[in-house]
Amino acid sequence: MFEIASPSEVRADLRDKMHLYLRNGCRMAVLIDPQRRVVEVYAPQHVPQVHTAVRSLAFDPTLPGFALDLTRIFE
């Protein structure tokens, strides 16, 4: 599940939503914050990984071979 935060959304609410996705069976939830240029990757039984100012991000092993190009999102 991928979610892009809008400026009006409360970050704590979005983080709660990421945990809800995981509780409901998602293997991964990704919160993209274009305003702060941050990507938070959530996975069951793991502490969220926080990536700042990256241009692309790979999601191995959950999505093998998939990398998200973030340049247009962060423009």
C-alpha positions in Angstrom: 0.0 0.0 0.0 1.4 3.4 -1.0 0.1 6.7 0.3 1.1 10.2 -0.6 0.5 12.8 2.2 -1.2 16.0 1.3 -0.2 19.2 3.2 -3.5 19.2 5.1 -3.2 15.7 6.5 -2.0 15.1 10.1 1.1 12.9 10.0 0.2 11.1 13.2 -3.1 10.0 11.6 -1.3 8.8 8.5 1.1 6.8 10.5 -1.8 5.2 12.4 -3.3 4.4 9.0 0.0 2.6 8.0 -0.2 0.5 11.1 -3.8 -0.3 10.3 -2.9 -1.5 6.9 -0.3 -3.9 8.4 -2.8 -5.2 11.0 -5.2 -6.0 8.1 -2.7 -8.1 6.3 -0.5 -5.8 4.1 3.0 -6.9 3.9 4.3 -3.4 3.4 2.9 0.2 3.8 4.7 3.2 2.4 4.0 6.8 3.4 5.4 9.4 1.0 5.6 13.0 2.3 6.5 15.2 -0.7 6.6 18.4 1.4 9.3 17.1 3.7 10.8 14.8 1.0 10.6 11.8 3.3 9.5 8.2 2.7 8.5 6.0 5.6 8.4 2.2 4.9 6.4 0.1 7.3 6.5 -3.7 7.5 5.1 -6.2 10.1 7.3 -6.8 13.1 9.8 -4.1 12.1 10.5 -0.5 13.1 9.6 1.9 10.2 12.4 2.8 7.9 12.7 6.5 7.2 14.4 7.7 4.0 15.1 11.4 3.4 15.7 13.2 0.1 16.1 10.0 -1.9 15.6 10.0 -5.7 14.5 6.4 -5.9 13.8 3.6 -3.5 13.8 -0.2 -4.0 11.4 -2.4 -2.1 13.2 -5.7 -2.1 12.4 -8.4 -0.9 8.7 -7.5 -0.6 8.5 -6.2 -4.2 11.5 -7.8 -6.0 12.8 -5.8 -8.8 10.5 -2.8 -8.1 12.1 0.6 -7.5 10.0 3.8 -7.2 11.3 6.9 -8.9 10.5 9.8 -6.5 11.9 12.7 -8.6 8.5 13.8 -9.9 6.8 13.4 -6.6 9.4 15.5 -4.8 9.5 18.3 -7.4 
